Each structure stands twice: as structure tokens, then as C-alpha cells.
């Protein structure tokens, strides 16, 4: 996706971890742009680098990881900023919904105090005003009895309730960019729709950009403006959502789309699957990392990693499916 003035422009982003005597990339040369007031979704199997991409944007990589490339957010490269400047952006202009709320919340503080911290730090609200705003936000994300829930500790809430607390915290300061890592994993179908509708409403009304990480292609097809498909740390396909689901070009994307249960799935003895698994970080195959699982791969696919080639806004990194 290429625009004249994106909110976030990611260029050649690489996140590497020490493996043996060298370094192994969990994210490799990823380039992507995110527009204001748009919803961009990253999809792919676990271990493809989606969550690592979100953590890189916040400049919160795991211990011992190293980052390179550029992350230009509203005209400033995040990788060159001081840690103090990054702290002023996290929570205020960039919100994050983490995938596992139990590890993201502090067990010794009430959820109300934790949620109010960003409002008091970044917005200068008094304790009373911040509390009132958090109660309003808790109610908006489907938390019943928000006044009493503010005084609860994380262990006193269900997994779904903790997830809703995280969503309220991420939205509290009205960020320009919301990073949502599987934000509805622990919620039932009705609340999932309510939360996703809320996120989309916030995006449209405030001009907030959303980077949504999800395994649910059905949901992605409904809400995304643009979709990026990741595999083994690489962006292997990127296109407007309608185009990608109507004409998936990469064999991996085709496999993901085919594996989504449809209305005729009950007629099948077995749902389609992609054989094999994502390669381990320190054991990447030569050439295209998807080649060992790809039915169309040949000897040329195993010689070099295909470059991401774009035509008309639809980009693909494949020697076989790259006719765009």
C-alpha cells in the first residue's frame, strides 16, 4: 500500500535474534505503509512474525533482539528516537492491545488504577476525572458494573473481562495508531463483534489507524481496508482486502483462503489444510521459505528468496503466483 502521506511507513524492517554463532531474523526486510483512518490487517500462522512486527513498531522488542530498517511515524523515525521520547508516544499516540492480558496487566494493582495511568500521565487528568473516564470506557467495551470492576484485581476477572480492560486502556488517550494483537481471542462471538465494531467506529470517527493482527480471515475480510500476509518473517503478499480475497496470488495465501470453512464445508469429509509447519527460526530453508510446503515449488524456488513485486497496489513475493 503506497500513499503520499501515510501515518506509518515501515521500510526494510528486520528483527533478529542471536542463534548459535549468528543472528536469525524473526522479521525480514518488511516494508508496509499504514494510512490514517484505515484498517490494515496482518495474517498468517503462529510464528510468522506478526506480533514481533507490532512490538518492533512500539520499539519493545524481546530481550537480546536487535532492530534495523526504518519506522517513520508521522514524519519521525521511531528507531532514532530516545527512550524518553518513545515513552511519550506509547499510550498517547500509539495504543497496544496485547494478545495475553494476564501477562500484560500488573497483578498487584487494580485494573482501574492501571487503566487510568495513561490518562493521568499523558492527558494530565486528575485522579477523579480519570476514574470517571475509565468507567465510561469500561462500559463502552462491554464491562458490566464498571464502577465496581475498576476496584478489581486482574485475577478477579475472567480472561474475556481482562481482554476488555486492555482494549479500554489502549483506546483511553485516543491514539493515532492502534496496534491490536488478536484483540478478541478470549471473547465470545457476540462480544467479538461488539468490540470490533467499536474499534472500527473509533477508527472512522477519530481518524485512527488500526493495525490488526488476526488468524480469523472471515473477520479480516469484513473489516480490513488492506491485508498483509506474513510467512516465516516475510511479507509474502500485500493488497487491498477485496482484491486479495478475490484474487489471492501467493500459494500460501491461496491455502489460507481455501482453509476457511464455508457454507458448503459440511459436505466435506475433511477441511482443506496446508501440510507441514512454519520453519523454526534457526532452520530456514534456502530460497523461498514456503517452498517445502508449496505444491507448485520447483528447483528455482529453492535458490533465492523471491522479491516482493507490486503491480497496481497488489504485491506478491512468488515465482509461481506472481503474475500481477
C-alpha positions as CSV (number, residue, x, y, z in Angstrom):
1,X,0.0,0.0,0.0
2,X,1.6,3.2,-1.1
3,X,0.3,6.7,-0.3
4,X,1.7,10.2,-0.4
5,X,1.5,10.8,3.4
6,X,1.0,7.7,5.4
7,X,0.8,7.7,9.2
8,X,3.4,4.9,9.4
9,X,5.9,3.9,6.7
10,X,7.8,0.8,7.5
11,X,10.9,0.2,5.3
12,X,13.1,-2.9,5.4
13,X,12.3,-3.6,9.0
14,X,14.3,-6.5,10.4
15,X,14.2,-8.0,13.9
16,X,17.0,-10.5,14.6
17,X,17.7,-12.9,17.5
18,X,21.1,-14.5,18.4
19,X,21.1,-18.1,17.3
20,X,24.3,-20.1,17.7
21,X,27.2,-18.1,16.3
22,X,25.0,-15.8,14.2
23,X,21.7,-14.0,14.0
24,X,18.3,-15.3,12.8
25,X,15.6,-12.9,11.6
26,X,12.1,-13.2,13.0
27,X,11.0,-10.3,10.7
28,X,12.9,-9.9,7.4
29,X,13.0,-6.7,5.3
30,X,9.4,-5.9,5.9
31,X,8.0,-2.8,4.1
32,X,4.5,-1.6,4.6
33,X,2.6,1.6,4.9
34,X,-0.4,2.4,7.1
35,X,-2.8,5.2,6.2
36,X,-4.6,7.4,8.7
37,X,-8.2,6.2,9.5
38,X,-7.5,2.9,7.8
39,X,-7.6,-0.7,9.0
40,X,-4.6,-2.8,8.0
41,X,-4.6,-6.5,8.9
42,X,-1.6,-8.8,9.2
43,X,-2.5,-12.5,8.8
44,X,-0.5,-15.8,8.9
45,X,0.1,-18.8,11.1
46,X,1.7,-18.5,14.6
47,X,5.4,-17.9,14.3
48,X,5.2,-15.9,11.1
49,X,6.4,-12.6,12.8
50,X,3.1,-10.7,13.1
51,X,3.4,-10.0,16.8
52,X,7.1,-9.2,16.5
53,X,6.2,-6.6,13.9
54,X,3.8,-4.9,16.3
55,X,6.4,-5.0,19.1
56,X,9.0,-3.5,16.8
57,X,6.7,-0.6,15.9
58,X,6.4,0.2,19.7
59,X,10.2,-0.4,19.9
60,X,9.6,-3.0,22.6
61,X,11.5,-6.0,21.1
62,X,12.2,-9.1,23.3
63,X,15.4,-9.2,25.2
64,X,18.5,-9.5,23.1
65,X,16.7,-8.8,19.8
66,X,18.1,-6.1,17.5
67,X,16.2,-3.9,15.1
68,X,17.2,-2.3,11.8
69,X,15.4,-0.5,8.9
70,X,13.2,2.5,9.5
71,X,9.8,3.1,11.1
72,X,8.7,6.6,10.1
73,X,5.7,7.6,12.2
74,X,4.1,10.9,11.3
75,X,7.4,12.1,9.9
76,X,9.8,10.9,12.6
77,X,11.8,7.6,12.5
78,X,11.0,5.7,15.7
79,X,14.2,3.8,15.6
80,X,16.2,7.0,16.1
81,X,14.2,8.5,19.0
82,X,15.4,8.5,22.6
83,X,13.6,6.1,25.0
84,X,12.1,9.1,26.8
85,X,10.5,10.3,23.6
86,X,9.2,6.8,22.8
87,X,7.6,6.7,26.3
88,X,5.7,9.9,25.4
89,X,4.4,8.3,22.3
90,X,3.4,4.9,23.7
91,X,-0.1,5.0,25.2
92,X,-0.7,8.6,23.9
93,X,-0.3,8.4,20.2
94,X,0.2,4.6,19.8
95,X,-2.0,2.2,21.7
96,X,-1.5,-1.5,22.0
97,X,-3.9,-4.4,22.8
98,X,-1.6,-7.3,23.8
99,X,-2.6,-10.8,23.0
100,X,-2.4,-12.2,26.5
101,X,-3.9,-9.8,29.1
102,X,-2.9,-11.8,32.1
103,X,0.8,-11.2,31.5
104,X,0.2,-7.6,30.3
105,X,-1.7,-6.5,33.5
106,X,0.1,-5.8,36.8
107,X,-1.3,-8.4,39.3
108,X,-0.8,-6.1,42.4
109,X,-2.7,-3.1,41.1
110,X,-6.5,-2.7,40.4
111,X,-7.5,-2.6,36.8
112,X,-9.0,0.8,37.3
113,X,-5.7,2.3,38.5
114,X,-3.8,0.7,35.7
115,X,-6.2,1.9,33.1
116,X,-6.2,5.4,34.5
117,X,-2.4,5.7,34.5
118,X,-2.2,6.7,30.8
119,X,-4.9,9.4,31.2
120,X,-3.1,10.9,34.2
121,X,0.4,10.7,32.6
122,X,-0.4,11.8,29.1
123,X,-3.6,13.8,29.4
124,X,-2.9,15.5,32.8
125,X,-6.3,14.3,34.3
126,X,-7.0,14.3,38.0
127,X,-7.5,11.0,39.7
128,X,-11.3,11.6,39.9
129,X,-11.6,12.7,36.3
130,X,-9.5,9.8,35.0
131,X,-11.6,7.4,37.1
132,X,-14.8,8.7,35.6
133,X,-13.4,8.4,32.0
134,X,-12.2,4.8,32.7
135,X,-15.7,3.8,34.0
136,X,-17.1,5.2,30.8
137,X,-14.6,3.3,28.6
138,X,-15.2,0.1,30.6
139,X,-18.9,0.4,29.9
140,X,-18.3,1.1,26.2
141,X,-16.3,-2.2,25.8
142,X,-19.0,-4.3,27.4
143,X,-17.8,-4.4,31.1
144,X,-20.8,-4.7,33.3
145,X,-20.8,-2.7,36.6
146,X,-17.8,-0.7,35.5
147,X,-17.6,1.3,38.8
148,X,-17.1,-1.8,40.9
149,X,-14.9,-3.5,38.2
150,X,-12.4,-0.6,38.5
151,X,-11.6,-1.8,42.0
152,X,-11.0,-5.4,40.9
153,X,-7.5,-7.0,40.5
154,X,-6.7,-8.9,37.3
155,X,-7.0,-12.3,38.9
156,X,-10.6,-11.5,40.0
157,X,-11.7,-11.1,36.3
158,X,-12.3,-13.6,33.6
159,X,-10.0,-13.8,30.6
160,X,-12.5,-12.1,28.4
161,X,-13.0,-9.3,31.0
162,X,-9.3,-8.8,31.3
163,X,-9.1,-8.5,27.5
164,X,-11.8,-5.8,27.5
165,X,-9.8,-3.9,30.2
166,X,-6.8,-4.0,27.8
167,X,-8.9,-2.7,25.0
168,X,-10.2,0.2,27.1
169,X,-6.7,1.1,28.2
170,X,-5.4,1.1,24.6
171,X,-8.3,3.5,23.5
172,X,-8.2,5.7,26.5
173,X,-6.0,8.5,25.1
174,X,-7.4,8.5,21.6
175,X,-4.3,7.2,19.9
176,X,-3.5,7.9,16.2
177,X,-2.4,4.3,15.8
178,X,-3.9,1.3,17.5
179,X,-1.9,-2.0,17.4
180,X,-4.3,-4.8,18.1
181,X,-2.8,-8.3,18.5
182,X,-5.7,-10.8,18.4
183,X,-7.8,-8.4,20.4
184,X,-10.9,-10.6,20.6
185,X,-9.3,-14.0,21.2
186,X,-10.8,-14.6,24.7
187,X,-14.3,-13.3,23.8
188,X,-17.5,-14.9,22.7
189,X,-18.8,-14.3,19.2
190,X,-21.3,-11.6,20.3
191,X,-18.8,-9.6,22.2
192,X,-16.2,-10.1,19.4
193,X,-18.5,-8.3,17.0
194,X,-19.2,-5.5,19.6
195,X,-15.5,-4.9,20.2
196,X,-14.5,-5.0,16.5
197,X,-17.4,-2.6,15.7
198,X,-16.1,-0.3,18.5
199,X,-12.6,-0.3,17.1
200,X,-13.8,0.4,13.6
201,X,-16.1,3.2,14.9
202,X,-13.1,4.7,16.7
203,X,-11.0,4.5,13.6
204,X,-13.6,6.2,11.4
205,X,-14.7,8.9,13.8
206,X,-11.2,9.9,15.2
207,X,-9.2,9.2,12.0
208,X,-7.3,6.5,14.0
209,X,-5.3,4.0,12.0
210,X,-5.5,0.3,13.1
211,X,-3.0,-2.5,12.6
212,X,-4.9,-5.6,13.4
213,X,-3.2,-9.0,13.8
214,X,-5.6,-11.9,13.4
215,X,-6.0,-15.5,12.4
216,X,-9.7,-15.0,11.6
217,X,-9.8,-14.5,7.8
218,X,-13.6,-14.1,7.9
219,X,-13.3,-11.1,10.3
220,X,-10.4,-9.7,8.3
221,X,-12.4,-9.9,5.1
222,X,-15.2,-7.9,6.7
223,X,-13.2,-5.0,8.3
224,X,-9.9,-4.6,6.6
225,X,-9.0,-2.0,4.1
226,X,-5.7,-3.6,3.3
227,X,-4.2,-7.0,4.1
228,X,-0.6,-8.2,4.5
229,X,0.2,-11.9,4.6
230,X,3.3,-12.9,6.5
231,X,5.2,-16.2,6.4
232,X,8.5,-17.0,8.2
233,X,9.1,-13.3,8.9
234,X,8.5,-12.2,5.3
235,X,5.6,-10.2,3.9
236,X,4.7,-12.5,1.0
237,X,1.6,-10.7,-0.2
238,X,0.0,-7.3,0.3
239,X,-3.1,-5.9,-1.3
240,X,-6.4,-4.1,-0.8
241,X,-8.7,-6.6,1.1
242,X,-11.2,-7.0,-1.7
243,X,-8.5,-7.7,-4.2
244,X,-6.6,-10.1,-2.0
245,X,-9.6,-12.3,-1.1
246,X,-11.0,-12.2,-4.7
247,X,-7.6,-12.9,-6.3
248,X,-5.0,-14.4,-3.9
249,X,-1.7,-14.8,-5.8
250,X,0.7,-16.4,-3.4
251,X,0.2,-20.2,-2.8
252,X,0.3,-19.6,0.9
253,X,-2.4,-17.0,0.7
254,X,-4.4,-19.3,-1.5
255,X,-4.0,-22.1,1.1
256,X,-5.2,-19.8,3.9
257,X,-8.3,-18.7,2.0
258,X,-9.2,-22.2,0.9
259,X,-8.9,-23.5,4.5
260,X,-11.6,-21.1,5.8
261,X,-14.8,-23.1,6.4
262,X,-17.5,-22.0,4.0
263,X,-21.2,-22.7,3.7
264,X,-20.5,-26.0,1.9
265,X,-17.9,-27.2,4.4
266,X,-20.4,-29.7,5.9
267,X,-20.3,-31.7,2.7
268,X,-16.5,-32.3,3.0
269,X,-15.1,-35.3,4.7
270,X,-12.1,-33.2,5.7
271,X,-11.4,-29.5,5.6
272,X,-8.5,-28.3,3.4
273,X,-5.3,-27.7,5.2
274,X,-1.7,-26.6,4.4
275,X,0.6,-29.5,5.0
276,X,3.8,-29.0,7.2
277,X,4.6,-26.2,9.6
278,X,6.3,-22.8,9.7
279,X,10.1,-23.4,9.8
280,X,12.0,-22.8,13.0
281,X,13.8,-19.5,13.4
282,X,17.2,-21.0,13.2
283,X,16.4,-23.6,10.5
284,X,15.1,-21.6,7.5
285,X,15.3,-23.5,4.2
286,X,17.2,-22.0,1.3
287,X,15.3,-19.9,-1.2
288,X,11.6,-19.3,-0.6
289,X,10.7,-20.4,3.0
290,X,7.3,-21.7,1.8
291,X,8.8,-24.0,-0.9
292,X,8.9,-27.1,1.3
293,X,5.1,-26.8,1.8
294,X,4.2,-25.5,-1.7
295,X,2.7,-27.8,-4.3
296,X,3.9,-25.6,-7.1
297,X,7.6,-25.2,-6.0
298,X,10.4,-26.3,-8.2
299,X,14.2,-26.1,-8.1
300,X,14.2,-22.4,-8.9
301,X,12.1,-21.6,-5.8
302,X,14.8,-23.1,-3.6
303,X,17.6,-20.9,-5.0
304,X,16.7,-17.4,-3.7
305,X,14.1,-15.6,-1.6
306,X,11.7,-14.0,-4.1
307,X,11.4,-10.3,-4.0
308,X,8.1,-8.6,-3.3
309,X,6.9,-7.3,-6.7
310,X,4.0,-4.8,-6.9
311,X,1.6,-4.0,-9.8
312,X,-1.5,-1.9,-9.3
313,X,-1.3,-2.0,-5.5
314,X,-1.2,-5.8,-5.3
315,X,2.3,-7.1,-4.3
316,X,3.4,-10.7,-4.1
317,X,6.7,-12.5,-3.4
318,X,6.5,-15.6,-5.5
319,X,7.9,-17.0,-8.7
320,X,4.8,-19.0,-9.5
321,X,1.9,-16.9,-8.2
322,X,3.5,-13.5,-9.0
323,X,1.6,-12.7,-12.2
324,X,0.0,-9.4,-11.1
